[in-house]
Amino acid sequence: RPYSGTDLGIAETGGFLGARGLVHASVELVDGRVHVSARLRESVTGATLWQARIDRPVDELRAVRHEITEQIAAAMFDSALRGGAGRPTGASAAFSAKPFQQ
C-alpha cells in the first residue's frame, strides 16, 4: 500500500502508475466470514466505475476473488467502450455483487 495515506490524489496516483483505473478495497475476516468492500475508480475523472460489498463464508474466498475480478474486468471493458467516461452500463450491468448480510 505505498500510496495509501499519502497526499496524492487519484489522478496523480493513476498518472504516476500509468493506470487508467484504480481499485481500493478492504477485507475483514469476522466469525468465519469474509467481508469485502471494493471500488474501481477512473484515475482521470475520479468517477466510480464499479463498487461492491460482499459478505460470504470464508471457505468461499476464492469464489469471491474470482467474482470481483470478473466484475472489475467488465466495468473496465465498458469504460473502454465509452471512451473512459460516464457511468457503467452494458456488460458490467449483468453482474451484481451480493450485498452484506447482517
Biopython code that builds the backbone (N, CA, C, O; Angstrom):
import numpy as np
from Bio.PDB.StructureBuilder import StructureBuilder

atoms = [
    (1, "ARG", "N", (0.828, -1.188, 0.000)),
    (1, "ARG", "CA", (0.000, 0.000, 0.000)),
    (1, "ARG", "C", (0.873, 1.252, 0.000)),
    (1, "ARG", "O", (0.775, 2.069, 0.916)),
    (2, "PRO", "N", (1.717, 1.413, -1.005)),
    (2, "PRO", "CA", (2.612, 2.559, -0.981)),
    (2, "PRO", "C", (1.916, 3.908, -1.156)),
    (2, "PRO", "O", (2.502, 4.932, -0.804)),
    (3, "TYR", "N", (0.703, 3.953, -1.680)),
    (3, "TYR", "CA", (0.025, 5.226, -1.911)),
    (3, "TYR", "C", (-1.062, 5.500, -0.886)),
    (3, "TYR", "O", (-1.608, 6.603, -0.834)),
    (4, "SER", "N", (-1.378, 4.504, -0.075)),
    (4, "SER", "CA", (-2.386, 4.680, 0.956)),
    (4, "SER", "C", (-1.871, 5.663, 2.003)),
    (4, "SER", "O", (-0.749, 5.532, 2.493)),
    (5, "GLY", "N", (-2.699, 6.644, 2.340)),
    (5, "GLY", "CA", (-2.328, 7.613, 3.354)),
    (5, "GLY", "C", (-1.435, 8.731, 2.861)),
    (5, "GLY", "O", (-0.955, 9.525, 3.669)),
    (6, "THR", "N", (-1.195, 8.822, 1.550)),
    (6, "THR", "CA", (-0.388, 9.911, 1.010)),
    (6, "THR", "C", (-1.293, 11.064, 0.609)),
    (6, "THR", "O", (-2.517, 10.937, 0.620)),
    (7, "ASP", "N", (-0.688, 12.178, 0.259)),
    (7, "ASP", "CA", (-1.441, 13.344, -0.185)),
    (7, "ASP", "C", (-1.740, 13.309, -1.676)),
    (7, "ASP", "O", (-2.359, 14.232, -2.205)),
    (8, "LEU", "N", (-1.305, 12.248, -2.364)),
    (8, "LEU", "CA", (-1.560, 12.147, -3.800)),
    (8, "LEU", "C", (-3.042, 11.907, -4.064)),
    (8, "LEU", "O", (-3.666, 11.078, -3.402)),
    (9, "GLY", "N", (-3.603, 12.627, -5.024)),
    (9, "GLY", "CA", (-4.975, 12.388, -5.435)),
    (9, "GLY", "C", (-5.041, 11.215, -6.385)),
    (9, "GLY", "O", (-4.018, 10.660, -6.784)),
    (10, "ILE", "N", (-6.265, 10.843, -6.745)),
    (10, "ILE", "CA", (-6.432, 9.685, -7.627)),
    (10, "ILE", "C", (-5.823, 9.929, -9.005)),
    (10, "ILE", "O", (-5.216, 9.024, -9.578)),
    (11, "ALA", "N", (-5.975, 11.140, -9.544)),
    (11, "ALA", "CA", (-5.406, 11.445, -10.859)),
    (11, "ALA", "C", (-3.885, 11.395, -10.817)),
    (11, "ALA", "O", (-3.255, 10.886, -11.745)),
    (12, "GLU", "N", (-3.289, 11.921, -9.747)),
    (12, "GLU", "CA", (-1.829, 11.905, -9.618)),
    (12, "GLU", "C", (-1.307, 10.483, -9.456)),
    (12, "GLU", "O", (-0.309, 10.108, -10.071)),
    (13, "THR", "N", (-1.978, 9.702, -8.633)),
    (13, "THR", "CA", (-1.565, 8.315, -8.430)),
    (13, "THR", "C", (-1.704, 7.525, -9.723)),
    (13, "THR", "O", (-0.792, 6.792, -10.106)),
    (14, "GLY", "N", (-2.845, 7.672, -10.400)),
    (14, "GLY", "CA", (-3.055, 6.975, -11.669)),
    (14, "GLY", "C", (-2.030, 7.377, -12.709)),
    (14, "GLY", "O", (-1.512, 6.531, -13.438)),
    (15, "GLY", "N", (-1.735, 8.669, -12.780)),
    (15, "GLY", "CA", (-0.739, 9.148, -13.732)),
    (15, "GLY", "C", (0.647, 8.603, -13.428)),
    (15, "GLY", "O", (1.366, 8.184, -14.335)),
    (16, "PHE", "N", (1.024, 8.607, -12.153)),
    (16, "PHE", "CA", (2.328, 8.101, -11.743)),
    (16, "PHE", "C", (2.473, 6.622, -12.099)),
    (16, "PHE", "O", (3.536, 6.181, -12.535)),
    (17, "LEU", "N", (1.388, 5.859, -11.906)),
    (17, "LEU", "CA", (1.425, 4.421, -12.188)),
    (17, "LEU", "C", (1.134, 4.094, -13.647)),
    (17, "LEU", "O", (1.337, 2.961, -14.081)),
    (18, "GLY", "N", (0.658, 5.086, -14.409)),
    (18, "GLY", "CA", (0.246, 4.818, -15.782)),
    (18, "GLY", "C", (-1.011, 3.974, -15.836)),
    (18, "GLY", "O", (-1.204, 3.189, -16.764)),
    (19, "ALA", "N", (-1.876, 4.140, -14.826)),
    (19, "ALA", "CA", (-3.089, 3.324, -14.709)),
    (19, "ALA", "C", (-4.320, 4.135, -15.077)),
    (19, "ALA", "O", (-4.451, 5.294, -14.684)),
    (20, "ARG", "N", (-5.212, 3.525, -15.826)),
    (20, "ARG", "CA", (-6.476, 4.151, -16.192)),
    (20, "ARG", "C", (-7.495, 4.063, -15.069)),
    (20, "ARG", "O", (-8.371, 4.919, -14.948)),
    (21, "GLY", "N", (-7.380, 3.041, -14.261)),
    (21, "GLY", "CA", (-8.302, 2.858, -13.149)),
    (21, "GLY", "C", (-7.563, 2.360, -11.928)),
    (21, "GLY", "O", (-6.528, 1.701, -12.037)),
    (22, "LEU", "N", (-8.104, 2.682, -10.760)),
    (22, "LEU", "CA", (-7.508, 2.259, -9.501)),
    (22, "LEU", "C", (-8.563, 1.561, -8.654)),
    (22, "LEU", "O", (-9.716, 1.990, -8.604)),
    (23, "VAL", "N", (-8.164, 0.495, -7.996)),
    (23, "VAL", "CA", (-9.066, -0.256, -7.126)),
    (23, "VAL", "C", (-8.668, 0.005, -5.680)),
    (23, "VAL", "O", (-7.495, -0.086, -5.316)),
    (24, "HIS", "N", (-9.645, 0.326, -4.878)),
    (24, "HIS", "CA", (-9.443, 0.458, -3.438)),
    (24, "HIS", "C", (-10.338, -0.587, -2.794)),
    (24, "HIS", "O", (-11.525, -0.676, -3.111)),
    (25, "ALA", "N", (-9.774, -1.373, -1.895)),
    (25, "ALA", "CA", (-10.564, -2.440, -1.275)),
    (25, "ALA", "C", (-10.148, -2.645, 0.172)),
    (25, "ALA", "O", (-9.018, -2.356, 0.567)),
    (26, "SER", "N", (-11.090, -3.151, 0.944)),
    (26, "SER", "CA", (-10.788, -3.581, 2.306)),
    (26, "SER", "C", (-11.389, -4.965, 2.498)),
    (26, "SER", "O", (-12.439, -5.294, 1.945)),
    (27, "VAL", "N", (-10.694, -5.766, 3.297)),
    (27, "VAL", "CA", (-11.132, -7.135, 3.558)),
    (27, "VAL", "C", (-11.065, -7.364, 5.066)),
    (27, "VAL", "O", (-10.065, -7.051, 5.712)),
    (28, "GLU", "N", (-12.131, -7.908, 5.605)),
    (28, "GLU", "CA", (-12.169, -8.257, 7.021)),
    (28, "GLU", "C", (-12.616, -9.704, 7.166)),
    (28, "GLU", "O", (-13.498, -10.168, 6.443)),
    (29, "LEU", "N", (-12.007, -10.405, 8.095)),
    (29, "LEU", "CA", (-12.432, -11.756, 8.443)),
    (29, "LEU", "C", (-13.064, -11.676, 9.831)),
    (29, "LEU", "O", (-12.403, -11.324, 10.808)),
    (30, "VAL", "N", (-14.361, -12.009, 9.901)),
    (30, "VAL", "CA", (-15.090, -11.929, 11.159)),
    (30, "VAL", "C", (-15.963, -13.169, 11.311)),
    (30, "VAL", "O", (-16.815, -13.448, 10.467)),
    (31, "ASP", "N", (-15.744, -13.906, 12.393)),
    (31, "ASP", "CA", (-16.577, -15.064, 12.717)),
    (31, "ASP", "C", (-16.760, -16.025, 11.548)),
    (31, "ASP", "O", (-17.873, -16.470, 11.269)),
    (32, "GLY", "N", (-15.665, -16.340, 10.869)),
    (32, "GLY", "CA", (-15.729, -17.311, 9.775)),
    (32, "GLY", "C", (-16.309, -16.764, 8.485)),
    (32, "GLY", "O", (-16.640, -17.526, 7.577)),
    (33, "ARG", "N", (-16.433, -15.446, 8.401)),
    (33, "ARG", "CA", (-16.954, -14.816, 7.186)),
    (33, "ARG", "C", (-15.949, -13.796, 6.668)),
    (33, "ARG", "O", (-15.201, -13.195, 7.439)),
    (34, "VAL", "N", (-15.942, -13.610, 5.353)),
    (34, "VAL", "CA", (-15.086, -12.600, 4.743)),
    (34, "VAL", "C", (-15.981, -11.458, 4.259)),
    (34, "VAL", "O", (-16.946, -11.677, 3.527)),
    (35, "HIS", "N", (-15.648, -10.252, 4.676)),
    (35, "HIS", "CA", (-16.371, -9.042, 4.276)),
    (35, "HIS", "C", (-15.442, -8.249, 3.360)),
    (35, "HIS", "O", (-14.337, -7.881, 3.760)),
    (36, "VAL", "N", (-15.881, -7.989, 2.150)),
    (36, "VAL", "CA", (-15.071, -7.250, 1.185)),
    (36, "VAL", "C", (-15.850, -6.027, 0.738)),
    (36, "VAL", "O", (-17.029, -6.112, 0.395)),
    (37, "SER", "N", (-15.182, -4.904, 0.747)),
    (37, "SER", "CA", (-15.722, -3.673, 0.185)),
    (37, "SER", "C", (-14.699, -3.202, -0.835)),
    (37, "SER", "O", (-13.538, -2.991, -0.487)),
    (38, "ALA", "N", (-15.107, -3.033, -2.086)),
    (38, "ALA", "CA", (-14.170, -2.668, -3.141)),
    (38, "ALA", "C", (-14.796, -1.643, -4.073)),
    (38, "ALA", "O", (-16.010, -1.613, -4.273)),
    (39, "ARG", "N", (-13.922, -0.793, -4.645)),
    (39, "ARG", "CA", (-14.393, 0.235, -5.575)),
    (39, "ARG", "C", (-13.341, 0.442, -6.654)),
    (39, "ARG", "O", (-12.149, 0.534, -6.363)),
    (40, "LEU", "N", (-13.793, 0.514, -7.904)),
    (40, "LEU", "CA", (-12.952, 0.831, -9.055)),
    (40, "LEU", "C", (-13.247, 2.264, -9.453)),
    (40, "LEU", "O", (-14.394, 2.621, -9.719)),
    (41, "ARG", "N", (-12.197, 3.090, -9.494)),
    (41, "ARG", "CA", (-12.370, 4.490, -9.879)),
    (41, "ARG", "C", (-11.519, 4.804, -11.093)),
    (41, "ARG", "O", (-10.388, 4.333, -11.212)),
    (42, "GLU", "N", (-12.063, 5.595, -11.982)),
    (42, "GLU", "CA", (-11.330, 6.066, -13.148)),
    (42, "GLU", "C", (-10.292, 7.083, -12.669)),
    (42, "GLU", "O", (-10.632, 8.020, -11.947)),
    (43, "SER", "N", (-9.048, 6.906, -13.061)),
    (43, "SER", "CA", (-7.994, 7.743, -12.494)),
    (43, "SER", "C", (-8.026, 9.184, -13.000)),
    (43, "SER", "O", (-7.593, 10.087, -12.285)),
    (44, "VAL", "N", (-8.523, 9.422, -14.205)),
    (44, "VAL", "CA", (-8.541, 10.792, -14.735)),
    (44, "VAL", "C", (-9.642, 11.630, -14.087)),
    (44, "VAL", "O", (-9.396, 12.754, -13.649)),
    (45, "THR", "N", (-10.859, 11.076, -14.026)),
    (45, "THR", "CA", (-12.002, 11.843, -13.522)),
    (45, "THR", "C", (-12.328, 11.560, -12.056)),
    (45, "THR", "O", (-12.995, 12.356, -11.394)),
    (46, "GLY", "N", (-11.852, 10.425, -11.559)),
    (46, "GLY", "CA", (-12.199, 10.018, -10.195)),
    (46, "GLY", "C", (-13.573, 9.374, -10.106)),
    (46, "GLY", "O", (-14.020, 9.019, -9.015)),
    (47, "ALA", "N", (-14.253, 9.218, -11.246)),
    (47, "ALA", "CA", (-15.596, 8.629, -11.263)),
    (47, "ALA", "C", (-15.551, 7.178, -10.807)),
    (47, "ALA", "O", (-14.637, 6.435, -11.165)),
    (48, "THR", "N", (-16.534, 6.780, -10.024)),
    (48, "THR", "CA", (-16.650, 5.387, -9.604)),
    (48, "THR", "C", (-17.261, 4.597, -10.754)),
    (48, "THR", "O", (-18.379, 4.875, -11.186)),
    (49, "LEU", "N", (-16.518, 3.611, -11.243)),
    (49, "LEU", "CA", (-16.983, 2.766, -12.339)),
    (49, "LEU", "C", (-17.694, 1.528, -11.833)),
    (49, "LEU", "O", (-18.545, 0.961, -12.520)),
    (50, "TRP", "N", (-17.338, 1.111, -10.620)),
    (50, "TRP", "CA", (-17.914, -0.111, -10.059)),
    (50, "TRP", "C", (-17.630, -0.107, -8.567)),
    (50, "TRP", "O", (-16.594, 0.388, -8.124)),
    (51, "GLN", "N", (-18.556, -0.663, -7.798)),
    (51, "GLN", "CA", (-18.309, -0.879, -6.377)),
    (51, "GLN", "C", (-19.176, -2.014, -5.879)),
    (51, "GLN", "O", (-20.247, -2.284, -6.422)),
    (52, "ALA", "N", (-18.700, -2.672, -4.844)),
    (52, "ALA", "CA", (-19.449, -3.796, -4.281)),
    (52, "ALA", "C", (-19.080, -3.988, -2.825)),
    (52, "ALA", "O", (-17.985, -3.649, -2.377)),
    (53, "ARG", "N", (-20.038, -4.544, -2.107)),
    (53, "ARG", "CA", (-19.840, -5.006, -0.727)),
    (53, "ARG", "C", (-20.284, -6.454, -0.721)),
    (53, "ARG", "O", (-21.418, -6.774, -1.077)),
    (54, "ILE", "N", (-19.389, -7.313, -0.318)),
    (54, "ILE", "CA", (-19.654, -8.747, -0.377)),
    (54, "ILE", "C", (-19.410, -9.356, 0.996)),
    (54, "ILE", "O", (-18.428, -9.036, 1.666)),
    (55, "ASP", "N", (-20.315, -10.235, 1.406)),
    (55, "ASP", "CA", (-20.197, -10.950, 2.676)),
    (55, "ASP", "C", (-20.446, -12.418, 2.397)),
    (55, "ASP", "O", (-21.542, -12.798, 1.985)),
    (56, "ARG", "N", (-19.427, -13.253, 2.620)),
    (56, "ARG", "CA", (-19.553, -14.685, 2.337)),
    (56, "ARG", "C", (-18.806, -15.497, 3.384)),
    (56, "ARG", "O", (-17.961, -14.962, 4.102)),
    (57, "PRO", "N", (-19.113, -16.780, 3.475)),
    (57, "PRO", "CA", (-18.318, -17.664, 4.335)),
    (57, "PRO", "C", (-16.865, -17.677, 3.853)),
    (57, "PRO", "O", (-16.603, -17.604, 2.653)),
    (58, "VAL", "N", (-15.939, -17.767, 4.781)),
    (58, "VAL", "CA", (-14.521, -17.702, 4.442)),
    (58, "VAL", "C", (-14.109, -18.809, 3.472)),
    (58, "VAL", "O", (-13.163, -18.623, 2.707)),
    (59, "ASP", "N", (-14.788, -19.948, 3.483)),
    (59, "ASP", "CA", (-14.423, -21.020, 2.555)),
    (59, "ASP", "C", (-14.791, -20.689, 1.107)),
    (59, "ASP", "O", (-14.451, -21.449, 0.200)),
    (60, "GLU", "N", (-15.479, -19.568, 0.876)),
    (60, "GLU", "CA", (-15.806, -19.114, -0.478)),
    (60, "GLU", "C", (-14.875, -17.995, -0.940)),
    (60, "GLU", "O", (-15.172, -17.308, -1.918)),
    (61, "LEU", "N", (-13.754, -17.808, -0.246)),
    (61, "LEU", "CA", (-12.845, -16.705, -0.552)),
    (61, "LEU", "C", (-12.367, -16.726, -1.998)),
    (61, "LEU", "O", (-12.321, -15.679, -2.645)),
    (62, "ARG", "N", (-12.012, -17.888, -2.513)),
    (62, "ARG", "CA", (-11.561, -17.971, -3.916)),
    (62, "ARG", "C", (-12.673, -17.561, -4.875)),
    (62, "ARG", "O", (-12.407, -16.890, -5.872)),
    (63, "ALA", "N", (-13.904, -17.951, -4.591)),
    (63, "ALA", "CA", (-15.033, -17.568, -5.441)),
    (63, "ALA", "C", (-15.251, -16.051, -5.390)),
    (63, "ALA", "O", (-15.565, -15.429, -6.405)),
    (64, "VAL", "N", (-15.085, -15.469, -4.216)),
    (64, "VAL", "CA", (-15.219, -14.019, -4.064)),
    (64, "VAL", "C", (-14.166, -13.315, -4.904)),
    (64, "VAL", "O", (-14.470, -12.363, -5.622)),
    (65, "ARG", "N", (-12.931, -13.785, -4.812)),
    (65, "ARG", "CA", (-11.847, -13.183, -5.602)),
    (65, "ARG", "C", (-12.158, -13.260, -7.096)),
    (65, "ARG", "O", (-11.966, -12.284, -7.822)),
    (66, "HIS", "N", (-12.634, -14.405, -7.552)),
    (66, "HIS", "CA", (-12.969, -14.590, -8.964)),
    (66, "HIS", "C", (-14.124, -13.659, -9.369)),
    (66, "HIS", "O", (-14.067, -13.028, -10.424)),
    (67, "GLU", "N", (-15.152, -13.575, -8.547)),
    (67, "GLU", "CA", (-16.309, -12.729, -8.833)),
    (67, "GLU", "C", (-15.894, -11.260, -8.951)),
    (67, "GLU", "O", (-16.310, -10.566, -9.878)),
    (68, "ILE", "N", (-15.076, -10.795, -8.012)),
    (68, "ILE", "CA", (-14.633, -9.399, -8.040)),
    (68, "ILE", "C", (-13.787, -9.137, -9.286)),
    (68, "ILE", "O", (-13.945, -8.100, -9.931)),
    (69, "THR", "N", (-12.905, -10.052, -9.626)),
    (69, "THR", "CA", (-12.073, -9.899, -10.823)),
    (69, "THR", "C", (-12.941, -9.785, -12.072)),
    (69, "THR", "O", (-12.698, -8.920, -12.913)),
    (70, "GLU", "N", (-13.945, -10.643, -12.205)),
    (70, "GLU", "CA", (-14.844, -10.586, -13.363)),
    (70, "GLU", "C", (-15.599, -9.262, -13.424)),
    (70, "GLU", "O", (-15.734, -8.669, -14.494)),
    (71, "GLN", "N", (-16.084, -8.804, -12.290)),
    (71, "GLN", "CA", (-16.854, -7.568, -12.257)),
    (71, "GLN", "C", (-15.996, -6.356, -12.605)),
    (71, "GLN", "O", (-16.441, -5.465, -13.328)),
    (72, "ILE", "N", (-14.772, -6.322, -12.093)),
    (72, "ILE", "CA", (-13.872, -5.208, -12.410)),
    (72, "ILE", "C", (-13.507, -5.232, -13.887)),
    (72, "ILE", "O", (-13.490, -4.185, -14.535)),
    (73, "ALA", "N", (-13.217, -6.406, -14.426)),
    (73, "ALA", "CA", (-12.890, -6.520, -15.848)),
    (73, "ALA", "C", (-14.054, -6.043, -16.712)),
    (73, "ALA", "O", (-13.842, -5.350, -17.706)),
    (74, "ALA", "N", (-15.282, -6.405, -16.343)),
    (74, "ALA", "CA", (-16.461, -5.969, -17.106)),
    (74, "ALA", "C", (-16.627, -4.449, -17.028)),
    (74, "ALA", "O", (-16.952, -3.809, -18.029)),
    (75, "ALA", "N", (-16.408, -3.877, -15.861)),
    (75, "ALA", "CA", (-16.537, -2.422, -15.702)),
    (75, "ALA", "C", (-15.464, -1.695, -16.510)),
    (75, "ALA", "O", (-15.738, -0.660, -17.118)),
    (76, "MET", "N", (-14.243, -2.235, -16.518)),
    (76, "MET", "CA", (-13.178, -1.606, -17.302)),
    (76, "MET", "C", (-13.453, -1.731, -18.792)),
    (76, "MET", "O", (-13.173, -0.806, -19.555)),
    (77, "PHE", "N", (-14.000, -2.870, -19.213)),
    (77, "PHE", "CA", (-14.356, -3.070, -20.615)),
    (77, "PHE", "C", (-15.418, -2.059, -21.028)),
    (77, "PHE", "O", (-15.301, -1.429, -22.078)),
    (78, "ASP", "N", (-16.447, -1.904, -20.211)),
    (78, "ASP", "CA", (-17.499, -0.931, -20.514)),
    (78, "ASP", "C", (-16.949, 0.484, -20.572)),
    (78, "ASP", "O", (-17.332, 1.267, -21.441)),
    (79, "SER", "N", (-16.054, 0.813, -19.653)),
    (79, "SER", "CA", (-15.445, 2.139, -19.641)),
    (79, "SER", "C", (-14.653, 2.376, -20.920)),
    (79, "SER", "O", (-14.706, 3.466, -21.489)),
    (80, "ALA", "N", (-13.922, 1.368, -21.373)),
    (80, "ALA", "CA", (-13.143, 1.491, -22.604)),
    (80, "ALA", "C", (-14.067, 1.684, -23.810)),
    (80, "ALA", "O", (-13.747, 2.451, -24.718)),
    (81, "LEU", "N", (-15.202, 0.996, -23.823)),
    (81, "LEU", "CA", (-16.157, 1.152, -24.916)),
    (81, "LEU", "C", (-16.727, 2.563, -24.969)),
    (81, "LEU", "O", (-17.026, 3.080, -26.045)),
    (82, "ARG", "N", (-16.876, 3.183, -23.799)),
    (82, "ARG", "CA", (-17.418, 4.543, -23.722)),
    (82, "ARG", "C", (-16.329, 5.590, -23.860)),
    (82, "ARG", "O", (-16.614, 6.786, -23.795)),
    (83, "GLY", "N", (-15.103, 5.171, -24.048)),
    (83, "GLY", "CA", (-14.009, 6.122, -24.130)),
    (83, "GLY", "C", (-13.537, 6.592, -22.774)),
    (83, "GLY", "O", (-12.872, 7.623, -22.669)),
    (84, "GLY", "N", (-13.873, 5.848, -21.735)),
    (84, "GLY", "CA", (-13.386, 6.167, -20.406)),
    (84, "GLY", "C", (-14.187, 7.199, -19.662)),
    (84, "GLY", "O", (-13.676, 7.785, -18.708)),
    (85, "ALA", "N", (-15.421, 7.450, -20.051)),
    (85, "ALA", "CA", (-16.207, 8.462, -19.344)),
    (85, "ALA", "C", (-17.597, 7.939, -19.039)),
    (85, "ALA", "O", (-18.102, 7.044, -19.717)),
    (86, "GLY", "N", (-18.195, 8.494, -18.034)),
    (86, "GLY", "CA", (-19.589, 8.183, -17.728)),
    (86, "GLY", "C", (-19.777, 7.046, -16.759)),
    (86, "GLY", "O", (-18.824, 6.525, -16.180)),
    (87, "ARG", "N", (-21.026, 6.674, -16.596)),
    (87, "ARG", "CA", (-21.399, 5.629, -15.648)),
    (87, "ARG", "C", (-21.336, 4.267, -16.318)),
    (87, "ARG", "O", (-21.528, 4.169, -17.530)),
    (88, "PRO", "N", (-21.073, 3.215, -15.555)),
    (88, "PRO", "CA", (-21.008, 1.881, -16.146)),
    (88, "PRO", "C", (-22.361, 1.421, -16.671)),
    (88, "PRO", "O", (-23.401, 1.635, -16.049)),
    (89, "THR", "N", (-22.314, 0.790, -17.822)),
    (89, "THR", "CA", (-23.523, 0.235, -18.432)),
    (89, "THR", "C", (-23.160, -1.080, -19.091)),
    (89, "THR", "O", (-22.028, -1.548, -18.963)),
    (90, "GLY", "N", (-24.103, -1.677, -19.792)),
    (90, "GLY", "CA", (-23.811, -2.842, -20.616)),
    (90, "GLY", "C", (-23.340, -4.044, -19.849)),
    (90, "GLY", "O", (-24.013, -4.493, -18.921)),
    (91, "ALA", "N", (-22.167, -4.589, -20.228)),
    (91, "ALA", "CA", (-21.681, -5.855, -19.670)),
    (91, "ALA", "C", (-21.595, -5.827, -18.152)),
    (91, "ALA", "O", (-21.956, -6.808, -17.502)),
    (92, "SER", "N", (-21.125, -4.726, -17.571)),
    (92, "SER", "CA", (-20.989, -4.711, -16.119)),
    (92, "SER", "C", (-22.341, -4.726, -15.427)),
    (92, "SER", "O", (-22.435, -5.149, -14.274)),
    (93, "ALA", "N", (-23.386, -4.277, -16.103)),
    (93, "ALA", "CA", (-24.722, -4.308, -15.507)),
    (93, "ALA", "C", (-25.215, -5.743, -15.347)),
    (93, "ALA", "O", (-26.135, -6.008, -14.572)),
    (94, "ALA", "N", (-24.599, -6.666, -16.082)),
    (94, "ALA", "CA", (-25.005, -8.073, -15.981)),
    (94, "ALA", "C", (-24.498, -8.711, -14.696)),
    (94, "ALA", "O", (-24.966, -9.783, -14.312)),
    (95, "PHE", "N", (-23.553, -8.070, -14.030)),
    (95, "PHE", "CA", (-23.003, -8.581, -12.790)),
    (95, "PHE", "C", (-23.559, -7.782, -11.626)),
    (95, "PHE", "O", (-23.743, -6.570, -11.733)),
    (96, "SER", "N", (-23.825, -8.446, -10.528)),
    (96, "SER", "CA", (-24.217, -7.726, -9.324)),
    (96, "SER", "C", (-23.652, -8.461, -8.132)),
    (96, "SER", "O", (-23.835, -9.669, -7.981)),
    (97, "ALA", "N", (-22.968, -7.723, -7.296)),
    (97, "ALA", "CA", (-22.390, -8.341, -6.094)),
    (97, "ALA", "C", (-23.471, -8.581, -5.060)),
    (97, "ALA", "O", (-24.457, -7.847, -4.993)),
    (98, "LYS", "N", (-23.281, -9.607, -4.260)),
    (98, "LYS", "CA", (-24.223, -9.877, -3.176)),
    (98, "LYS", "C", (-23.978, -8.864, -2.064)),
    (98, "LYS", "O", (-22.829, -8.668, -1.667)),
    (99, "PRO", "N", (-25.001, -8.226, -1.557)),
    (99, "PRO", "CA", (-24.799, -7.226, -0.501)),
    (99, "PRO", "C", (-24.438, -7.882, 0.826)),
    (99, "PRO", "O", (-24.624, -9.083, 1.026)),
    (100, "PHE", "N", (-23.912, -7.046, 1.731)),
    (100, "PHE", "CA", (-23.619, -7.542, 3.068)),
    (100, "PHE", "C", (-24.885, -8.105, 3.691)),
    (100, "PHE", "O", (-25.957, -7.510, 3.583)),
    (101, "GLN", "N", (-24.759, -9.243, 4.335)),
    (101, "GLN", "CA", (-25.883, -9.840, 5.050)),
    (101, "GLN", "C", (-25.645, -9.628, 6.528)),
    (101, "GLN", "O", (-24.589, -9.989, 7.048)),
    (102, "GLN", "N", (-26.600, -9.054, 7.199)),
    (102, "GLN", "CA", (-26.442, -8.750, 8.610)),
    (102, "GLN", "C", (-26.784, -9.936, 9.464)),
    (102, "GLN", "O", (-26.706, -9.857, 10.690)),
]
sb = StructureBuilder()
sb.init_structure("model")
sb.init_model(0)
sb.init_chain("A")
sb.init_seg("    ")
for serial, (resi, resn, name, xyz) in enumerate(atoms, 1):
    if name == "N":
        sb.init_residue(resn, " ", resi, " ")
    sb.init_atom(name, np.array(xyz, "f"), 0.0, 1.0, " ", f" {name:<3s}", serial, name[0])
structure = sb.get_structure()
